[in-house]
């Protein structure tokens, strides 16, 4: 006996009951569909209390795999749309908070005597406000520059570091640590320039 898979109606979503598909057969498909992305025909056969071979034939005739693939893509689109809306709402709320914060900062700066605010404090306040503004509006917050032959610069640095002697590695790490500490002091406003 030759088996003929159902024809999917172009005006219906593939996971909906198709023309010529009985409610019982559609219900069996729905059982398979609703197992989730880890679904198997074995699991469907167990839930339907049917023989695996029979469920395999039902799946082939009902084009279950094709239909659940379409269903999963549909859920992915809905999920993405939901998170896009959540991100939009969060950005809107962040914009309100940022606007209020900048308003308070501007108001405070008008009444602040210059000697009450160190240069480091002022730079930190502006940096935080502007960084949040750039993030909120999707502007880049970093600039990455690739130089050389197009190879990964970090990989090149690791390769160069691996070629150093243990003493040279120690010196390189000490210089890097000192540089980081200087930058942290500058950000904290405790660098030597302000004393």
Secondary structure, DSSP 8 states (H G I E B T S, - for coil): ---------TTS-TTS--TT--HHHHHHHHHHHTT-TT--HHHHHHHHT--HHHHHHHHHHHTHHHHHHHHHHHHHHHHHHHHHHHHHHHHHHHHHHHHHHHHHHHHHHHH--GGGS-HHHHHHHHHHHHHHHHHHTT--S------SSSS-HHHHHHHHHHHS-HHHHHHHHHHHHHHHHHHHHHHHT-SGGG-
